[in-house]
């Protein structure tokens, strides 16, 4: 039984400390994901809060089958989409970044690399961007990506292969780095 499974059992029994531990377990990953999908840090933090509030509010409707991480990313994606619609703004560039990354959270040590990766991913067709981001930016498995995006595993695999071909072609043409 994984730590996630143990926490889920405790939450079902009403243990508030387990909820806090579950949030701590996934907070930095979800924040990083939301930073990719919102135009600034404050909106990303709002999206993370809203994501966890939704998960907690509707926890009684969630059936744990060992796929909480995928479920959490699905809620985060929907939340970011809602926030994006409410706050349409231009995309962030490396040169004109208004985001203050002067914090020391785990997994944020190389933020310039993350920003370059974001610009690179934004150069891919929309149907490939999310898959590449979840696979290489968030380190999700193919199965977790399929569940988070609610699409067949084969489709995820095919689109990732297509994205990698486009990346290789771009490198060969000298279009990257």
Residue pairs with C-beta under 8 A, 6 or more apart in sequence:
2 66
3 25
4 22
4 25
4 66
4 68
4 69
5 64
5 66
7 18
7 21
7 22
7 25
8 22
8 64
8 68
10 17
10 18
11 18
11 19
11 22
11 59
12 64
19 56
22 68
23 52
26 69
26 72
27 48
27 52
28 105
28 106
28 107
28 108
29 107
29 138
30 48
30 51
30 52
30 72
30 73
30 76
31 44
31 45
31 48
31 105
32 107
32 108
32 114
32 137
32 138
33 73
33 76
33 77
33 80
33 133
33 137
33 138
34 43
34 44
34 45
34 47
34 48
34 51
34 76
34 79
34 80
35 41
35 44
35 99
35 114
36 118
36 121
36 133
36 137
37 44
37 47
37 77
37 80
37 81
37 84
38 44
38 46
38 47
38 80
38 83
38 84
38 87
39 84
39 87
39 89
39 90
39 91
39 92
40 89
40 92
40 98
40 99
41 99
41 100
41 101
43 83
43 87
46 83
47 76
47 79
47 80
47 83
48 76
50 79
50 83
51 72
51 75
51 76
51 79
54 75
54 79
55 62
55 71
55 72
55 75
62 68
62 71
67 144
67 147
69 140
69 144
70 140
70 143
70 144
70 145
70 147
70 148
71 147
71 148
73 134
73 138
73 140
73 144
73 148
74 147
74 148
74 149
74 150
77 130
77 148
77 149
91 122
92 98
92 99
92 115
92 118
93 119
94 112
94 115
94 116
94 119
97 115
101 108
101 111
108 114
114 137
117 136
117 137
118 137
120 176
121 129
121 132
121 133
121 137
122 129
123 170
124 132
124 163
124 166
124 167
125 166
127 159
128 159
128 160
128 162
128 163
128 166
130 149
131 145
131 149
131 156
131 159
131 160
131 163
132 160
132 163
134 140
134 144
134 145
134 148
134 149
135 142
135 145
135 160
140 148
142 153
142 156
142 157
142 160
143 153
145 156
146 152
146 153
146 155
146 156
149 156
167 176
170 176
171 177
